């Protein structure tokens, strides 16, 4: 007896629903038997699931190679901006003295070291 694709799909859906219903009925009994056995034998979570292991992220961080040292470390960086005794190399955030001068209306080029 040849069945069509749609008939087979309908039969699959019906069987899956039936399987889920049977599983739901049996689940409470299975859990009760497991709990009884755990209490009877005094099984600990470590015995049941194994000891707590590090997560993948923790293991990856532990195995991570140490940070490379900067190749430029130790080399002096040329000063690009100066205002009397204050200097700035142009790296990182602008220092407070420069931000204050720029707020007064000065231009960054006014502090450039030639």
Number of C-alpha atoms within 10 A of each C-alpha: 2 5 7 7 9 9 11 11 11 11 12 12 12 11 12 12 12 12 12 11 12 11 12 11 11 11 12 11 11 12 11 11 11 12 12 12 12 14 10 9 8 10 12 11 11 9 9 9 8 9 9 8 8 10 9 9 9 11 11 11 10 11 9 9 8 7 6 6 7 7 7 8 8 7 7 8 12 10 14 15 19 15 14 7 5 10 17 21 14 14 10 7 8 12 13 9 13 20 13 12 15 13 10 9 8 13 12 12 9 12 17 15 14 6
